């Protein structure tokens, strides 16, 4: 297992995306890398702070840390990529980034419970994963979710996530985002 440092984490992520970025994205019409880059590009277009652009870009990094085959969705298995991604990023990124990654699945469940139009925006693959992830939140789960100090940021990241599935979208490359990631890491390291 590779051990990352503040100086190497961005390079490690770049390496993962170079090797695995063309992996299919859970039945969507885009690759994992296209999806992640589209989410980050949308955050950037909206003028989001660098930390939220980083969160949008890295929200699905946890898909690369599991040992599941590509058919785990068809088998009805949740790989809990949100927790794996948050754990990978926690030593290097500020809490807002880590929490957006950790909460992006919960944010989908939250939005399905609180926004009557949101479910209709989900792709068929996102509907399938929603069922595995527990479906729309119950009222007590909504209240608990709202207690997280970063829930609003996580909801923003989730909206960018759901909109990032256009096979024809043109986005900046990971290399274009790498300096932004390094700045976020450096600010966090400096405390």
C-alpha positions in Angstrom: 0.0 0.0 0.0 1.3 3.5 -0.9 1.6 5.9 1.9 0.7 9.5 0.9 2.0 12.7 2.4 0.9 16.3 1.9 3.5 16.6 -0.8 2.4 13.4 -2.7 -1.4 13.1 -2.2 -2.3 15.1 -5.3 0.1 13.1 -7.4 -1.3 9.9 -5.9 -4.8 11.0 -6.9 -3.5 11.9 -10.4 -2.0 8.5 -10.7 -5.2 6.7 -9.7 -7.2 8.7 -12.3 -4.6 8.1 -15.0 -4.8 4.3 -14.4 -8.5 4.0 -13.5 -10.2 7.1 -14.7 -11.7 5.4 -17.8 -13.5 2.9 -15.6 -17.2 2.8 -16.2 -19.3 4.8 -13.8 -22.0 2.5 -12.4 -24.0 2.2 -15.6 -23.9 5.9 -16.5 -23.0 7.2 -19.9 -19.7 8.7 -18.6 -16.5 7.3 -17.2 -15.6 7.9 -13.5 -13.1 10.6 -14.5 -15.5 12.4 -16.8 -18.1 12.4 -13.9 -15.6 13.7 -11.4 -14.2 16.4 -13.7 -17.7 17.5 -14.7 -18.8 17.9 -11.0 -15.7 20.0 -10.3 -16.2 22.1 -13.5 -19.8 22.8 -12.4 -18.7 23.9 -9.0 -16.0 26.2 -10.5 -18.5 27.7 -13.0 -20.8 28.6 -10.0 -17.9 30.4 -8.3 -17.6 27.9 -5.5 -14.7 28.2 -3.1 -11.7 26.1 -3.9 -12.5 23.7 -1.1 -15.9 22.9 -2.6 -14.4 22.5 -6.1 -12.0 20.0 -4.5 -14.9 18.2 -2.8 -16.9 18.1 -6.1 -13.8 16.7 -7.9 -13.0 14.1 -5.2 -16.5 13.1 -4.1 -16.2 9.6 -5.7 -12.5 8.9 -5.0 -13.6 6.2 -2.6 -14.8 4.0 -5.5 -11.1 3.4 -6.1 -10.3 2.1 -2.6 -12.7 -0.9 -2.5 -12.2 -4.4 -3.8 -15.6 -4.8 -5.4 -16.0 -6.0 -9.0 -17.8 -3.9 -11.5 -21.0 -5.8 -11.0 -21.5 -5.0 -7.3 -24.5 -2.8 -8.2 -26.2 -5.6 -10.0 -25.6 -7.8 -6.9 -27.3 -5.2 -4.7 -24.1 -4.4 -2.7 -23.2 -1.0 -1.4 -19.4 -0.4 -1.4 -19.7 2.6 1.0 -17.4 4.6 -1.2 -18.3 7.8 0.6 -16.7 6.5 3.9 -13.7 5.1 2.1 -13.1 8.4 0.2 -13.5 10.5 3.4 -11.0 8.3 5.2 -8.5 8.6 2.4 -8.8 12.4 2.3 -9.1 13.2 6.0 -5.3 13.5 6.7 -4.8 15.9 3.9 -7.9 18.0 3.3 -10.0 20.3 5.5 -13.1 19.0 7.2 -15.5 20.7 4.6 -13.9 18.6 1.8 -13.9 15.4 3.9 -17.5 15.9 5.0 -18.8 16.7 1.5 -17.2 13.4 0.3 -18.5 11.5 3.4 -22.0 13.0 3.1 -22.6 13.1 -0.7 -24.7 9.8 -0.6 -26.6 11.0 2.5 -27.2 14.3 0.7 -28.9 12.4 -2.2 -31.2 10.7 0.4 -31.8 14.0 2.1 -32.7 15.8 -1.2 -35.1 12.9 -2.1 -36.8 13.4 1.2 -37.0 17.2 1.2 -37.2 18.3 -2.4 -40.2 16.9 -4.2 -38.6 17.5 -7.6 -35.2 15.9 -6.9 -36.0 12.3 -7.4 -37.2 13.0 -10.9 -33.7 14.4 -11.7 -32.0 11.0 -10.8 -30.7 8.8 -13.6 -31.8 5.2 -13.6 -28.4 4.2 -12.2 -28.7 6.8 -9.4 -32.2 5.5 -8.6 -30.8 1.9 -8.3 -28.0 3.0 -5.9 -30.5 5.1 -3.9 -32.4 1.9 -3.1 -29.2 0.2 -1.9 -28.3 3.3 0.1 -31.5 3.3 2.2 -33.9 5.4 0.0 -35.1 8.8 1.0 -34.4 9.8 4.5 -36.9 9.5 7.3 -37.7 12.6 9.3 -35.4 11.8 12.1 -32.5 11.2 9.6 -33.3 14.6 8.0 -33.0 16.2 11.4 -29.7 14.4 12.1 -28.3 15.3 8.7 -29.1 19.0 9.3 -27.1 18.9 12.5 -23.8 18.4 10.5 -22.1 21.8 10.2 -21.3 21.1 6.6 -24.7 19.8 5.4 -25.3 22.8 3.2 -22.0 22.3 1.4 -22.7 18.6 1.0 -26.0 19.3 -0.6 -24.3 21.7 -3.1 -21.7 19.0 -3.9 -24.5 16.4 -4.4 -26.3 18.7 -6.8 -23.1 19.0 -8.9 -22.7 15.3 -8.6 -26.1 14.5 -10.1 -25.6 17.0 -12.9 -22.2 15.6 -13.9 -23.3 12.8 -16.2 -23.2 14.3 -19.7 -21.1 12.2 -22.1 -20.7 15.2 -24.4 -19.5 17.7 -21.8 -16.0 19.2 -22.3 -14.2 19.9 -19.0 -10.8 20.9 -17.8 -8.4 18.0 -17.2 -7.3 16.7 -13.9 -4.0 18.5 -14.5 -5.9 21.8 -14.6 -7.4 21.1 -11.2 -4.2 19.8 -9.6 -2.8 23.2 -8.5 -6.1 24.0 -6.9 -6.0 20.7 -5.0 -2.4 21.4 -3.9 -3.4 24.8 -2.6 -6.2 23.3 -0.6 -3.9 20.7 0.9 -1.2 23.3 1.7 -3.7 25.6 3.4 -5.0 22.7 5.5 -1.4 21.6 6.4 -0.5 25.1 7.4 -3.5 25.0 9.9 
